[in-house]
């Protein structure tokens, strides 16, 4: 006989919540306030007991077990705290950072319903592992989980301070191990031949976008860095570009890191294209020229990330590339090609993926080394000839 049918035929006793199914078998039922969520929950069990009194004692013990963490307090849930925390952070951080925080906090799931001071280390572990399983099912990477965990740790630190909690429950939770520690996503790397074909197709079918695409392809710079360039950042005589600002949604901001403020050599093919681009802007008095923007929109504003989607799809079709190439692919591709030509350190210094110490070293002494590496790669891309860089002695790879 099922537990449900047992409960239906159980007879009341003088003890609230205790009903007798048969001699020695009872159902016990009670409600309580969950100390983690503050919500009402029910206990409903079948228990063996010698008498209704013993069954009542068992029910009392079950309630105490559920409530033993602490008594209920009028504290917000983690979601409520996160909402107020986010509101306090938005005025202090870049718009993109605020949006990133909001996206990551949306991943709190059931953990967000826990009362702020009831969250334990094991709860956070369970949340992290559950999120990782969900990400794996959708083909995602550890970075997705770890991004949420980093924001949650910041949130937990402020939570601890706000309520004088003994610990930050997120603090000792380790991130999901990465498959490899690398700044190149191999799934977004074009071969030298593919890059050549894509650039040729862009120049032929999308000539108005070619200067921007070639700058992305031969500088390894981020979209926001390239589209925030001003002509004063480009020295065509010295053949260098200084990256010292970025933008997100039209809002100018400092580069992503201190190492991102860098000087990158201009390969010869890019220098020629930029000269022609400058002459064309001057001749037409293009919108945005008075502000000095190198790659403004037709209205003279800073270009958003989506504007290159359609031109790249069209160029990819002509080039015979059936992958969804985006602007960021050029960064991964050039990093990969430079590593083959000159080694990991040179690639990282060009991309701005270096420590402050390394950044100072390359800015001071090795601009020529980076110039050679970029020229070798551009020769490989535009002529198909092998690059001849000797590597930097660390992380150098063979093609």
N, C-alpha and C positions, 0 to 999 in steps of 0.2 A: 504494500500500500504506500502511496506517495506521501511526502511530507505535507503537501497541500491538502490532501484528503484527511490526513491525521488532524491538521489544524481545524478543519471544518467540524469534525466530530468531537473535538476536545471540549471538556466541560469546565466552567469557571470554578475557581477556588476562592477562598476568602482573601487571597493575596492578589493585589492588582497586577495584571500582566502575567499571571501564572494560571495556566489551564491544564487539566489532567486529560491525557489521551487514554492511558490505561495504567494500572498499578505499576509504579516504577518508571513511567515515561510521561514527561510534561513538555508543553510548549511555554517558552518565556518570551515576552515581548515588551519593549520599552523604547522611548524616544530620548534623544540626547542632543546637545549642541556640539557639533564637531569642532574641537579646539583649533584645527588648522584652517577651516573655512568659515566658521561661524554659522554654518547652516544646520538645520535640523535633520537628523538622520535617525533611522530605526534599527533596533536590534531585534532579530526574530530567530530563535533557535529551538531545536528539540534537544532536551537534556534528560539524562537518566538521574533520578533522585529517589530516595527512599520515602520522601514525604513532600507535601506542598511547601512546608517550611524550608526544607533543604533546597528545593527548586527556587524559592524566593531568595535564598542566600546566593545561589549561583547567579541569578539575574543581577543582584546587587554587585557582585564581583565583576561581572561582564561590563556593567556601566562604569565602574571605577577604572577598569582597564582602558576603556575608551577615553576617559577624562583625565587620566593620570598625568598628562603632559603639563597642564597648568589650567587654572580657571580662566574662563572667557573674559577678555578685556575689550574695551571699545577702541580697537585699532583698525586701520584701513587694511584692505586686502593688498596684495602685492601689485595687482593691476591699478588700484586706486593710487597707491604711492607712486607707481611708475608714471601715471598720468600727470600728477603734480610735479614729479621730478623732471619730466620732459618739458613741461611748461617753464620751469625755472632755468633749464639749460638752453632753450632755443635762442634767447637774446644774447647768449654768451658765445655761441659757436657759429661756424659757417652754415649757410642754408643746407648745403649738401650733408654736413655732419648731422644736423638736426633731423633731416629726412632719413639718414642711415639709422640713427637711434630709434626713430619711430618704427621702421621696418623690423629691426631686431627685437624690439619689445613686443611686437605682435606675435612673436614666436614663443612667448611664455606659456601658452596653452593652459593646462589645468593648474600649473604652479601659480599662475596669476590669481587664482581664486583663494589661495591660502592667506590667512591673516598674516600681516607683515612680520610679527614676532614669533610665528609658529613654524617657520621654514627651517628645516634641518639639512645637514650635509647630505644625508641619504635621499632627501626629496630632490635636491638639486642634481645629484647623480642620476636618479631615475629620469628626471626631465631631460638631461643632456643625452642619455642613452636612447630615450624614446625619440627625441628629435633627430638623432643620428640615424636611427633605423628608418625614419620617414624620409630623410634626405637620401639615403642609400637607395630606397625603392624608386626614387625619381631620378637616379643617376647623378646625384650631386656629389660634392667633395667635402672633406673635413672642414674646409674654409668656411662653408655656410654655417656649420654648427659653432665653430670657434668664434666667428664674428658675433653671433648672438651671445655667446658666453662672455666675451670681453665686455660687451655693454652691460650684461647682467652683473658682472663683478663690480663695475663702476656704480651701478644702481645699488648693489648690496653694501658697498662701502658707505654710501650716504645713508642708507637705511640703518646701518649699524650705529652711525653717529647720531642720527635723528632720534632713535629710541634707546640709545645707550645699551645696545645689545652686547652680550659678551663676545660674540664672534660675527664675522661676515660669513653667512652660510655658503656663499659662492667662492670664497677666497681659495680654498684648498682643492677645488675641483679642477682637474687637469684637462687641457684641451684634447680633442681627438687627434692622434698623431697624423701628420701629413704623410702622404705617399712618398714625396720627395721634397726637399727644401730647394726650390729653384724659383727664379723669377720669370721663367719662360713657360708658357702654356703650349706644349708641343701640338696640341690640337688646333692651335691658332697660328701655326707657322706655315708660311708659303715657301716653296723651294725657290732658288734663285731664278729658275726658268719661269715658274708661275708668276713671280713678282715682275719679271721683265715683261711677260705677256700682258699682265694686268696694267702696268704703267703705259705700255704702248696702246692698249685699248682705250685707256682713259684719255691719253693725249689726242687720240684720233676721234673718239666719239663724244667725249666730255671735256673739251679743251678748257672751258671756263673753270673747271675743278682741278685741272692738272697741277698748277702750282701748289695748291694746298695738299693734294695727295702726295706729290713728290717730296714736299717738306716733311710730311708725316713719315714717309717711307725712308728718308735718308737722314733723319735726326734722332729717331727713337723717342721722340717727345710725346707727351700725353696730349689728348685732344684739347683740353682746356688751356694747356701751355701754348700750343701752336696757334690756336684761334685768338689768343690774347696778345700775340706778338704785335709790336709797333715797329715802324721802320728804324727808329733809333736803337732798337735791339739788334739790328742786322748791320754788320760792317762788311760790305762786299769787297772792300780793298784788302782787309785783313782776313777775309773769308772765315768769319766766325759769327755765330748767333748766341746771344746772351738770353737765357731763360730766367726771368726774374719775377714773373707773375703768372697767374692762371685765372680762369673764370669758371663759374658754374651758374647757368641760367642767366648770364649777363652780369653777374655780380663779380667784380674783380676781387681776388684774394691773393695772399702770398702763396708761393709754391707749396706742394704737399709736405716736403721736409726741407731742412736746411741744405741738405745735399742736393736738393732739386734745383737750387740756385746755381746754375752751372753755365759754362761756356762750351759750346759744341762747334767743331769745325764744319765748314760748308764744303761738301764734295763739289767738284767742278761742274758736273751736270746740273746740280741744284743752283749753283751760283749763276749760271747762264739763264736759267728759267726765272729766277727771282729778279734779275736785271730787266728782262723783258716784261715781267709782271709789273714792276715799278713804272716802267715807261708807259705801259698801257693804262695804268691808273692815272698817271699824270695827264696823259693825252685826253682822257675822257672825264677828268675831274670826278672820279668815282665817289659815290657816297662813302663817308667814313675816312676819306683821305685827309681831311683837315684835322681829325683826331689822331691820325698816324697809324690807323689799323692796317695791317698787312692783308688780312683775309676777312674783311667785313662782308655782311650780307648785302643784297641789292639795296637795302634800306640804310646801310651804313652802320648796322648794329652788329654785336658779337654773335657769331654763328652758334646755334645749338647743335648738339650731337646728332640729331636726327636728319639734318639737311643732307648728309653725305650718303644716306641709305640708298635712295633711288639711283643716283649716279653710279655708285659702286655695283649695284645689282646689274645695271645695264652694261658696265664695263666687264664684269665677270662673265656675263653671257657671251660677249664677243670673244673674251679670252679663253673660253671653254673651261672655266672654273665653276664647279657645281656646288661649292661650299658657301655658306652665308658670311662672306667677308665683311668685317666692320672696320672702322678707323683704328681700333686698338690692335688689330692683327698686324699692322705695320710695325708697331713697337716690338711685339714678340718676334716677328720675322727678322728685323734688323738685329736685335739682340742675339738671335741664334746665329745669323751669318757672321757677325763680328766675333763671336766666341770661336767659331771655326777659323776665322782669319787671324785673330790676334789674342784670343784668350778671354777668360771670364772677367778679369779685373777691368780691362779696357771697355768691355761691353757695359759693365755696371757703371763705370764712370760717365759714359756717354748718356746712359738712360737715367742717371740720377738715383741709382739704387745702391749707393755706397755710404759708408760711415762718414762722419764729419772729417776724421783724420784722413781717410782715403781721398775725399773730395779736395782737401787742401793740397794733398800730394799731387794729384793729377792737374789741378788748376795751375800749379806753380811750375811743374817740371815736364809734364808729358802731353801737352797739347799737340806737339808734333806726332807723338805716337798715335794719338787718336785720329789725327788728320790722315796718317798713313793707312790706318785700319779702315776708315770710311772710304778712302779713295780706292783701296783694294776691293772693298765690297761693291762699290759703285761700278768698278771695272768688271767685276764678275757678273753683276746684274745686267749691265748694258751691252757687254760684248761676249759674255759667256766664258771669258778667260779666267783661269784659276787665280785666286788671290794668293799673294806671296808673303803675307805677314808671318813673322816668326813666332808669334805668341808672346805672352808675358811671363811665362815660367810657372804660372799657377792656373790650373783649370783649362789650359789650352787643349783643344780637341782637334782631331783630324776629320776632314769632311767625309 
